[in-house]
Amino acid sequence: MGFLLAVFISFSRLLAVPGIEEDYDKLYVFHSPDRSIEQKLYVRFTGRNEIGYKLLVTREDCENELEGIAKSSGGDGEIDEDADGNAYMAVEYRFENPDYYLGIRISEDKKKVKLAYAPNIDGKERCPVVANELMYSE
C-alpha cells in the first residue's frame, strides 16, 4: 500500500504543472474602480527579514512584471492607514536595482499591502505600477 501511494504521489507531481499560486504564500490584489487596471502581488515569506515577490500589472494596453527579493531593516514597524482612515502597523520590505525602487509595506496581520514605487531610469514607463493604493489578500 505504501509503495502504491508513493507511486501515485510521484505521478501526480509529474502531471501537476506548478503555477505561480503554488510558489507563493500570499496573493494581494488591486483593481481600479473602472476595472481597467489589475495589479497582483505574490509574496513568499522566505525569512524573518526578507520576502520573495512577483508583481504583475495588467492595463488595457500593456503588461508589466517585476520579480525579486525584498529585505526589511528588521527595525520598528511602520504606521499606515486603511481606506477608512484607521491606522495599522506594517513591515516595510525594500528592493532596488538600476531599473526601479519598490517598497512593499505588509500589514502585521498580512491582510493588506501598500506599495511605494519609483523608476530609476528616465521616470517614464511603458506600463507603470500603481503605488500608494491598498491591495488586499485573497
GIGI-V65692 format. One record per backbone hydrogen bond with DSSP energy under -1.0 kcal/mol. CO is the residue of the C=O (numbers start at 1). NH is the residue of the N-H. E is the energy in kcal/mol with one decimal. If there is no record, write none. Layout:
# GIGI-V65692
((CO NH E) (CO NH E))
This chain:
# GIGI-V65692
((1 5 -2.2) (2 6 -2.2) (3 7 -2.3) (4 8 -2.6) (5 9 -2.6) (6 10 -2.4) (7 11 -2.7) (8 12 -2.7) (9 13 -2.1) (10 14 -1.6) (11 15 -1.8) (12 16 -2.2) (19 22 -1.0) (26 43 -2.7) (27 138 -1.9) (28 41 -2.9) (29 136 -1.9) (30 39 -2.8) (32 35 -2.2) (37 32 -2.2) (38 58 -3.2) (39 30 -2.4) (40 56 -3.0) (41 28 -2.5) (42 54 -1.9) (43 25 -1.8) (43 26 -2.3) (44 46 -1.1) (44 52 -2.9) (49 72 -3.1) (50 47 -1.5) (51 70 -2.5) (52 44 -2.8) (53 68 -1.9) (54 42 -3.0) (55 66 -2.5) (56 40 -2.7) (57 64 -2.3) (58 38 -2.8) (62 59 -2.9) (64 57 -2.9) (66 55 -3.3) (68 53 -2.6) (70 51 -2.5) (71 94 -2.9) (78 90 -2.8) (80 88 -2.4) (82 85 -1.8) (86 82 -2.4) (88 80 -2.7) (89 108 -2.3) (90 78 -3.6) (91 106 -2.5) (93 104 -3.2) (94 71 -2.6) (95 102 -3.0) (99 120 -2.7) (100 97 -2.2) (101 118 -2.1) (102 95 -2.3) (103 116 -2.5) (104 93 -2.6) (105 114 -1.8) (106 91 -2.8) (107 110 -2.1) (111 137 -2.4) (112 107 -2.7) (113 135 -2.7) (114 105 -2.8) (115 132 -3.0) (116 103 -3.2) (118 101 -2.8) (135 113 -2.5) (136 29 -2.5))
